[in-house]
Amino acid sequence: HTKNTCLVFIMACTECHCVVKNEDGSCERCVRNKNLKCNPHRSRHGKITDLIPEESPPHNSVQQLFPSKRAEPNFAGDVESIDEEYEVLDVHCHGFRGLWSISDSTTLSYQSISSRVTMPKEGITTFIANTSVAKLPQGANGVFAVFRKKKSDSWHLAVIESFFYLNHDGTDKIHLFEWTGPLASSFGSAAFHSAITWDDLHPHFTRRMFELEEIDLFFVNQVRGNTFPNHTIPDVTRSDKDGGIQCHPDGPDVVPPSIVVPVEREGRNMNVNLQTLATPKGIHPFLLPNTMEATLRQRSRKRKSQKQQSDLSKRWIKPPKKLPSDESTVCAIFVSNTAGDTLTPEELAGHGDASNLFFFPSPCCPDGQKSNLQQFYGIPSSKYNTVVDEIDGLSPEEARCVLDNHCESSHILCNATSLHPQDSIHCYTKIFATSDSCPSPPTSLLETRTINLPTLDRKITYTLSPARNFYQFIPLSVGVIDPTLHGLNVTSHILRRIALALGKNGIFGRRSRSRHKGSLSFIGRRSFKTVAQPSPNEGEANSFWYFRKHINMLWWPLVLKVVNKLIQSLLVFPRIEFFHLTRLLPYLLPEVFCNGMLDFCLFSIITIDFVNTIHTDSRDTLGEYADERALKGLEELQSCSCLSPSQQQQVTSSIEHIKRFGLGTATTCGYQIVVDERVRDSNVKVLQYFSCFGAGVCYEVKDYFTHTFLPATFSHYTSAPLFIHNGLVYSEFNGFSIMAWGKGEVKERGSYRPIVSGRRVRRSQRNRS
């Protein structure tokens, strides 16, 4: 390897690509959790694993970035033969990434690299593809990119003026300024880097307009060459692991703040279109401002002046800004075993005989079964497509027979949605596991009802009461129907563009915790536990956002805008329902919550027509060390005289909950049934459920349904959908899609990593009892 290469050799596993931690050289994840044979080998890239050297592909540094019938520019040999200042690093990486350089014309020289390379910051101006487009100005205004027209080999440098999506004529467009010269006096440099204002920069560029389907485009970072005055190539464009070049983890390059790129509004821009699609006014919101907030704040200030308080107590006495509407009701569900005893955490997280099966809901109620019960049929993956093909215009009884013929396991859950009165608007539901940290259900038979689920050994007790009751206790799951929590009405036009950006099946074709069907995408920074090998433009891969080569950057700005608009409106819900997380997480993770509660649940998920198998998100706990510190802070808070009786009860229930389940983060999802305008008048009933299997309860997925829960506490899955039209059952219905999105976990998933002996320690390296 070259002199600039920094290699760290450790042992890694070839089965799951994780770092070997056991003393005997075996991998705990393989041996204990997956019963796989562990084959450790030497890794050359720190905690990121490499393939066995004999299996590693040769370091062909110049290959095609865009496989197509039309040949790319031919570069023979290794990188050194093209540019003597390049050095190939002896580090395994995967994939191909683009490099663009300025030479003797305004057409960029293009290279495709498949190896980690290093180069000095001085030399010809060079750009690398950015695959971590985390931050973009509105419409990507002022962002640097490279583009080419379809079926062309000529790449050009550009500064983006703006993207224009969702126009009435149906075409998405981009306005940009193409660099057309002149060159600087030195070879491989552009003269525009001397510009200070837009008037200085504009003569070097020519304004162009394209429909998005006419071009290929990549956002870029400059990694070498001259820069604007008072600017340098950022050090972060060099990996701390191996010294190779990489893109900026916070996004593509943008013109300096002193240069304001003007935008001509020839049509309706992206932001205007999204605002016109916002949910209509006049809908009664479920969450209302806390009218007692001002009075409570005055009381808290008086208490603060009486006695010095800790940081946690200051957070605990702070009143919530919103509360559930006092005119609404809550259906409080209390779950125990059939004998009425408390369920253990292991029982709640258990899968029974439902593992690795996709569940379809029964389209009709069997004879003698109560209407508030829902039966589910487990179908193996090998028969899933067969069932989908067979359920096509059958009667409900015939469809149930098809499911019964192919199922390998079935169970019955309590339908929480059916427990509400028919005139209930919000269908507000809370699920509690009976224990000392849970409220006791009313004893009056007039106020409570009981449902037994003998096959699951579950007893469901439920009652209807004012929505603000039980606020001092921590639920396992909370559901509500409220369009105002969504902030945006997703249309089929938006859905099509999301598919263009992320691909038909999304970014993730599979994940280890459960199998799934449909589109699944994670939008955000990779987890520190993610198995991520370096790529030619990402050295320390865990610092970057999730990326797949099929992502189309032309529609990525719209995805970011839609996701941010949808997600931010949902975050108020888990912050109110899980008060212990709202107060404890900033206290335990101040470096993560540097922006306050804006960082609450920063991990974004998008699904379209999504179905998955049963699982429990056990990795969503923060670990034993966080539990100990949280309990210590809460126990000290119990003796604080400044807390009201209600706040004292919240502290007590938080202590009991953490002792029982540990401290875990919440996942929040919003659902919308997206209907194409051409079939909007069709009378179609959508039958899909989010099933809390461990709790014995399920929610019917409704339009504008929002669900927040603690995914590490109980097993759960999303059922397959059925569509009922004119009395006939279909597994798919043209023009109908179910979109869900959400936030889960903190900025680094399960990332509570205390400082021990001056270094960070992974949670997975601490054995949790």
TORNURO-86044 format. One record per residue (C-alpha): x, y, z; residue in one letter. Coordinates in pm, whole numbers, plus 32768, in hexadecimal, padded with zeros to 4 digits. Example, Ala and Ser with C-alpha at 12.3 -4.5 7.8 and 13.67 -1.06 7.14 Angstrom:
84CE7E3E830Ca/85577F9682CAs/
END
This chain:
800080008000h/8067816A7FD8t/8115824680D4k/7FD683068122n/7F1081CD8177t/7EB5819B82E4c/7E4380358322l/7DB47FAB8463v/7DA27E2F847Df/7C977D8F8553i/7BC87C538540m/7A797C57848Fa/796D7B5B8433c/79227AFA82CBt/77BB7A8B8317e/77257BCD83A1c/784C7CB98360h/78607D2E84C7c/798F7D5185A5v/79E47C17866Dv/79CC7C5E87E0k/79E07B0D8892n/7B2D7A97891De/7B177950885Cd/7B0B7A108712g/799A79D386D5s/78887ACD868Fc/77737AE48791e/76777B59868Dr/76B67A2485B6c/76DF791B86C1v/75D9798387BEr/74D47A4686FBn/74D879AA85A1k/7573785085D7n/7665788D84BAl/77C4780C8492k/78B9792184E1c/79E5794A83F7n/7AC17A638480p/7BCE7AFE83A7h/7CB57C2983AEr/7C117D768360s/7CCF7E9D82CFr/7BE77FBB831Eh/7BAE7FD98491g/7A4E7F7684F7k/79DF7F6D8389i/7A187E128300t/7ABC7DA181C0d/7A987C6680F3l/7B967B4F8108i/7CBF7BBB8030p/7C957A927F45e/7B2C7AFC7F06e/7B757C6E7EDDs/7B4A7CF37D7Dp/7C7C7D8B7CD6p/7CA47F017D04h/7C237F677BB0n/7C1180D77BF1s/7B6D81447AADv/7A27809D7A4Bq/78CE80FC79DAq/77FE81CA7ACCl/76CB81B979F0f/76AD8060794Bp/75F8808E7803s/760C80307696k/76C481747651r/7831815176B5a/78CC823977B6e/7A1D82E27776p/7B2981D8776Fn/7C3E81FA786Ff/7D3480DC786Fa/7DFF80697994g/7E0280DF7AFBd/7DCB823A7B80v/7F3F82837B82e/7F46826C7A06s/7E45838579EEi/7EC3846C7AFDd/8015843B7BA0e/7F9E84F47CD6e/7E9D83E77D24y/7EFE82CF7E11e/7E35818F7E2Fv/7DFD811D7F97l/7E137FAD7FECd/7CBF7FB38096v/7B997EE68020h/7A6B7FB17FB6c/79377F767EE5h/788280247DCBg/78E181297CCAf/78DE82A17CF3r/791E83C37C0Ag/7A3C84BD7BFFl/7A2A85F07B20w/7B5286D17AD5s/7B8C88167A18i/7C9387F87909s/7CB888D477D5d/7B4689187789s/79F989517836t/799A87E777FBt/79FC8720792Dl/7ADF85F0791Ds/7A2584C979B2y/7AB983A07A6Dq/7A1082837B24s/7AD381F87C4Ai/7A9B80B37D06s/7BB880DD7E02s/7C0681C07F24r/7CFE82C57EA8v/7DBE83E57F3Et/7E31852A7EA2m/7EB7867C7F15p/7DD187A77F36k/7EA1886A7E3Ce/7E8788227CC9g/7D83881A7BB6i/7C2188617C2Bt/7B7987157C7Bt/7A1A86C27CF3f/799585817D8Fi/782C85087D94a/777885577EDAn/76A884337F5At/764C84D080A7s/755F85E3803Av/74F4863D8198a/74C887B48184k/74438877805Cl/73D289E0803Ep/726F8A1B7FC3q/725A898F7E63g/73D289387E7Ba/74198AA67E2Bn/758E8AE97E05g/75F8897B7E19v/770F88F77D3Af/76BE87CE7C58a/773487217B1Ev/764386BD7A0Bf/7631863178AFr/751A860A77B5k/749284AC7784k/755A83D7768Fk/767B84CD769Fs/77DE8498771Ed/781F86097767s/7808867178D5w/77E487DD793Eh/780A889B7A83l/76DE89657AFAa/76548A377C14v/74E589E67C51i/73E88B007C4Ae/72BC8A327CBBs/71F188F57C88f/708489167C23f/6FAA87EB7C7Dy/6E3487A47C69l/6DED88A37B59n/6C9488A47AB9h/6D1C88387968d/6D9C86F87A07g/6F0E872E79BEt/7017875A7AC9d/712688527A6Bk/727488D57ADBi/73088A2C7A9Fh/74828A377AB9l/75B18B027A56f/76A48A3A7982e/78148A93799Cw/78868B0A7846t/79DA8B9F789Dg/7ACE8C3B788Fp/7BEA8B6A791Al/7CEA8BF47A09a/7E538C2879A9s/7EC18AE77A56s/7E6A899879B9f/7D3388EE7A42g/7CA48A1F7AF4s/7B718AF87ABFa/7B788C717ACBa/7A2B8C8C7B83f/7ACE8C377CD3h/7B3F8DA07CEFs/79D38E167D02a/79548EBE7E40i/77F28F227DD7t/76F08EA17CE2w/774C8FB67BEEd/78AE8F2B7BEDd/783E8DC17BC6l/77248DE87AC8h/77FD8E327992p/78A18CDC79B7h/77568C2079A0f/76368BFE78A8t/74D38BCB791Fr/74328A8778A5r/72E589DA78DFm/72A2886378C1f/718D87717907e/720F867B7A0Bl/71E085517927e/72D285ED782Ce/740D85E17902i/74E2851E79FBd/755785E37B2Al/763385B77C5Cf/767086A37D7Cf/77E786CA7DB8v/78F787377EA9n/7A3F87D17E3Eq/7B6687067EC1v/7C8787B17E0Fr/7CE388F97D69g/7CAE8A6E7D93n/7B888AE87E62t/7ACA8C2B7EA2f/7B7B8D417F67p/7B988CF480DBn/7B298B8D8099h/7BF38A4A809Ct/7BB488DD8050i/7B1888578195p/7BE5875D825Bd/7AAF86828276v/7ADC862A8105t/7BF98549817Er/7BA684108244s/7C3B83ED83A1d/7C4682768368k/7D1F82598233d/7D6E83BC81C1g/7CB1838E807Ag/7BCD848F7FD9i/7A5C8488802Aq/7926855C7FFFc/78AF86458111h/77C5858C8206p/76ED86C5822Ed/769986F180C0g/771487847F76p/77D288C87F45d/77158A117F3Dv/77878B657EBFv/78088C4F7FD2p/77008D148096p/776E8E597FEEs/76FC8DCF7E9Di/75808DCF7E83v/75078D077D57v/73C18DA87CDAp/728F8CD27C96v/71968D297B86e/703E8CAA7BEAr/6FBC8C447A97e/6ED08B487B32g/6E5F8ACD7C82r/6F8E8A587D43n/6FA089277E22m/6F5189D77F69n/6E188A827EE0v/6D9289397E59n/6DC388847FA4l/6D108999805Fq/6BE2897D7F7Bt/6BD288097FD1l/6BC888458148a/6AA487B18207t/696F888F81F4p/69138977830Ek/67E1894483E4g/684787E8845Ai/683087CE85D2h/6995878A864Fp/69CA8686875Bf/6AED87358808l/6A9F8890888Fl/6B7B89998934p/6B9B89708AABn/6ACD8A928B36t/6B6E8A668C8Cm/6CCF8A828C03e/6D028BF08C65a/6C858BB48DC8t/6D5A8A7D8DEEl/6E8C8B358D71r/6E588C428E78q/6E428B378F84r/6F7B8A8B8F06s/703E8BD48F09r/6FD08C0C9071k/70468AB090D0r/71948AE99023k/71CE8C2590EFs/71908B649231q/72908A5491F9k/73B189FF9113q/734288F2901Fq/73EC87ED8F4Bs/73DD87ED8DD2d/72EE86C48DD5l/71FE87648ECDs/71F2889F8DF6k/718B87CA8CD0r/708E87058D9Aw/6FC9882E8E21i/6FB388D08CCAk/6E4588B38C5Dp/6DEB881D8B0Ap/6D8A891589FDk/6C6B883D8980k/6B7987428A12l/6A69865F8985p/691C8708894As/684986FF8A85d/671686BD89AEe/67A28574892Cs/67AC841F89CFt/68BE831B89EEv/689081A689D7c/698281288ADFa/69DF7FBB8AAAi/6A827EEF8BC0f/6B327DAF8B59v/6B7C7C878C3Es/6B7D7B0E8C1En/6A347A528C2Ft/6A5B7A248DA7a/6A7A7B9D8DD1g/6BED7B908E2Fd/6CF77C7C8DAFt/6D9F7C198C6Al/6F197BFA8C72t/6FED7CBD8B77p/70477B718AD5e/6ED77B1B8AA2e/6E8E7C6E8A08l/6FB77C4E891Ca/6F6E7AE488BDg/6F167A74875Ch/6E68792B87A7g/6E3878638667d/6E17799F8594a/6F8779C98535s/6FE77A0383C8n/6E7C7A108350l/6DBE7B23829Bf/6C627B52832Df/6B257B9E826Df/69EC7C168324p/68AE7B4F8302s/67C27C0E821Ap/668F7B9582D7c/66347B3E843Ac/660B79C58479p/64C5794D850Ed/64B679848683g/65E27A71868Bq/65B67BC78728k/65D07CF68644s/66E77D8C8719n/67CB7C6586CFl/68A07C438596q/69317AFF8514q/6A7D7AEE8459f/6B0779DB8379y/6C7F79A08367g/6D02795F8207i/6E6B78F281C4p/6F3879C480D7s/6F3C78AD7FD3s/6DBF78BA7FB8k/6D8E7A317FD9y/6D7B7A7B7E63n/6C9479527E2Ft/6B9E79DB7F2Dv/6BB37B387E93v/6B647AA97D3Bd/6A4379D17DB5e/69907AE27E7Ai/69187BA67D4Ed/67A47BF27D4Dg/67357AE27E43l/661A7AF27F3Bs/66877B2580A7p/663B79B980F8e/6700793B7FCCe/68267A1D8021a/6826799A8187r/683078368101c/695F788B802Bv/6A127916815Cl/69B077EA822Fd/6A3676F78127n/6B8E779B8118h/6BC0780D8280c/6CBA776C836De/6C4B782684A3s/6B2979028509s/6AC879D38634h/69B97AC386A5i/6A007C21872Al/69227D2A87C6c/68CE7E3B86CAn/690B7F7B878Fa/686780548684t/671B7F9B86AAs/670F7FE48821l/66BF815287DFh/655D81D087A2p/650481F28631q/64EF836F864Dd/664E838586E2s/6723846F860Di/688084408695h/687482D3870Ec/69768328881By/6A0381E788B1t/6B06819789BCk/6B8B803B8A09i/6C1C7FEE8B63f/6CBB7EB18BE7a/6C327E768D44t/6D3C7EA68E51s/6D987F878F74d/6DF680958E78s/6CA480848DCCc/6B5281138E35p/6A52801D8EB6s/691D7FF68DDDp/67D380618E7Ap/672B7F4B8F3Dt/65C77FA88EDDs/65327EB98DDBl/64747FDF8D46l/65BA808F8CF3e/66917F6C8C7Ct/667A7E4A8B88r/67517D138B76t/67BD7C408A4Di/687B7AF98A6Fn/696C7A7C8966l/69B2791789DEp/6A8E78B588B6t/6B8179CE8910l/6B4B79BE8A8Ad/6ADD7B2A8A8Er/69CB7BDD8B4Ek/69617D2F8AC3i/68B17E208BAEt/68477F6E8B1Ey/678A80A58B85t/672481F28AEBl/6779832C8BAFs/67D9849B8B76p/690B84B98A98a/69E6855D8B9Fr/69C4843E8C94n/6AE983518CCCf/6BDE845F8C5Fy/6CC384148D87q/6D0F82B38D0Af/6DE7822F8BEFi/6D2D81688AE2p/6DBF806489FAl/6D0480EC88CDs/6C2882158874v/6B578248873Ag/6A82836986BDv/69DB83DF857Ci/6A26854F8542d/6A7185F183EFp/6B0C87218496t/6C2B86488514l/6C8E85F483AEh/6CB987528326g/6CA386E381BBl/6BAD862880E4n/6C7E8532801Av/6C01850C7EB6t/6C4784097DACs/6D21850F7CFAh/6E0685247E29i/6E0983AA7E4Bl/6E7D837B7CE4r/6F9A846F7D16r/700883C47E56i/701B827F7D91a/70E9832E7C85l/71E183A47D8Ba/71FA826E7E67l/71A481597D73g/707380777D65k/70E17FAB7E93n/717C80CA7F52g/72DF80DF7FD7i/72D17F9D80A2f/727A7E597FF4g/72A17D9C813Br/73037DC982A5r/73777CD583AEs/726A7D0784B3r/71427C9D83D7s/70E37C428276r/70067D3181B6h/6F4D7D708072k/6F1D7EC17FCBg/6FF27FFA7FD3s/70CA804B8103l/71BE816E8121s/728B81FD823Df/72D383708217i/73E883E282FCg/754283A08382r/75B48239839Br/75B2819784F1s/770581658590f/76AE7FF18598k/765F7FE48425t/772D7EEB8361v/77BF7FE7826Ea/78F67FAA819Fq/79A480DB810Fp/795981497FAEs/7A3A820E7EC2p/79A483547F41n/795182F680AAe/7A6D82968192g/79D2828D82EEe/7887820D8265a/77C6823083ACn/77EA83AB839Cs/771683BC8260f/75A883998207w/751282598181y/754C8247800Cf/750A81577EEFr/759081767D8Fk/7430817A7CFAh/73D082BB7DB3i/737B83C97CB5n/73FE85177D34m/731A85DB7C4Al/71F085907D2Bw/72AF857F7E74w/726986EE7ED7p/70F386A87EC5l/711A85727FA0v/71D6863B80A7l/70D2874F80A2k/6FAB866080BEv/704F858F81CFv/70AB86BF82A0n/6F4D874F8280k/6EA5860682DCl/6F9285A583F4i/6FA886ED84AFq/6E2F870284DBs/6E2685A58579l/6F3185E08681l/6E4F86948776v/6D87855387ABf/6E9784708841p/6F228593890Ar/6DD485B389BAi/6D83844089E1e/6EDD83CE8A53f/6F2C84E38B49f/704B841E8BE3h/7108841E8A97l/70C385908A5Et/716F85E28BA6r/727184CE8BC9l/730C84BF8A6Cl/739186288A66p/740C85EF8BCBy/74C484AE8B6El/753585118A0Fl/757E86878A0Fp/7672866388EBe/756185C28818v/745186BB8878f/752287EF8836c/73F88887877Bn/7303883E8891g/71D58766884Am/71F887A286D4l/72DC867086E1d/71D485928783f/71B4845886A9c/729684B98587l/728E837384C5f/719D8386839Ds/70E4826482FCi/7012826281BFi/6F4581348153t/6E5380FD8035i/6D6C7FCC802Fd/6E3F7F3B8147f/6E0E7DE881EEv/6EFF7D4382E3n/6F287C1683C4t/6F137C14853Di/703D7CA285F9h/70A87D60872Ft/71977E878709d/72787E1F8828s/73927F0087ACr/72BF803587F2d/732580338960t/7431812189DBl/74E480208AB0g/752B7FCD8C18e/760980F98C58y/74F681EB8BEBa/73F981318CC4d/74D581548DF7e/750D82C68DC5r/739D83088D7Ba/732F824C8EB4l/742D83058F87k/73AE84558F0Cg/724083F48F3Bl/7277836D909Be/731C84B590FCe/71F68569905El/70FD84AE913Bq/716B857B9267s/714286C591ADc/7038879A9257s/6FFC88739124c/6F3A87649069l/6DC0875B9066s/6D0D861490C9p/6CD185C98F59s/6E4385FB8F09q/6EA185229033q/6DCA840E8FA2q/6E7784348E53q/6FC984078EFCv/6F5382D08FB3t/6EBC822F8E7Cs/6FFA82828DB6s/70D281D08EB9i/6FF780998EB4e/6FEA80988D38h/716580B28D0Di/71A27FA28E10k/70B87EBE8D51r/71027F0B8BE4f/723B7FE08BE2g/725381338B39l/71F9811989CAg/71A7821588BDt/705882448811a/6FF3820F86A8t/6EDF82E68615t/6E2F82A284CAc/6D28835B8403g/6C4B82AB8302y/6B92832D81D4q/6AC6826C80D6i/6B2C830A7F8Cv/6A2582F37E7Cv/6A5F834B7D11d/6976845B7C91e/68F083717B84r/685E827E7C86v/681483707DA0r/669D83397D84d/66BF81BE7DAAs/661A81307EE1n/674180657F60v/677E7FF780C6k/68EB7FC18124v/692B7EAF8222l/6A897EC082B9q/6B007EB08423y/6C287F0884F8f/6C327DE385E8s/6CC27DFB8747c/6CE17C82875Bf/6D887C7388B0g/6C737D4A8943a/6B597C8D8892g/6AD47DCD87F0v/6ACA7E57868Ec/6A7A7FAA85F2y/69BB7FCC84ADe/6A8080A783BEv/69A581D2836Bk/69E9830A82A0d/6AB084038377y/6AF482FD8483f/6C2283488562t/6CC482478643h/6DDE8270873Ft/6E66814E880Af/6F9280B988BDl/70077FB587BFp/70F97F0488AAa/6FE87EA489A2t/6F037DC388D3f/6EFC7CFD878Fs/6E437D988669h/6E0D7D8984F1y/6D527E3483D5t/6C517D55832Ds/6C1B7D3081B9a/6AFE7E098130p/69B67D96809Bl/68CC7E707FCEf/67537E3B7FCDi/66957ECD7EA4h/65287E817E54n/652D7D5D7F46g/665F7CBA7EA4l/67BA7C967F3Cv/69017CF17E8Dy/6A687CD87F06s/6AC37E037E2Be/69ED7F1A7DA0f/6A687FFC7C8An/6A8581687CF3g/6A94811F7E6Cf/6BD8812B7F33s/6C1F813A80A6i/6D3C82208104m/6DD48229825Fa/6EF082F882E3w/6F8283388434g/709A8387851Ek/7145829B8608g/7265829786FCe/736083A58744v/746284368656k/754283048679e/746281D686A6r/749D813A87F9g/75C882208817s/75EA8264898By/7762823689A0r/77FF82A38AE9p/796783148AFEi/7A3781FF8B9Av/7BB082228BC1s/7BB483438ACCg/7B12828889ACr/79B582428929r/792480EA8966v/781480488896r/76D97FE08949r/76FC7E8A88A7s/78477E5C8963q/77937E6D8AB1r/76D57D358B15n/75767D938B79r/74DD7CB78C83s/
END
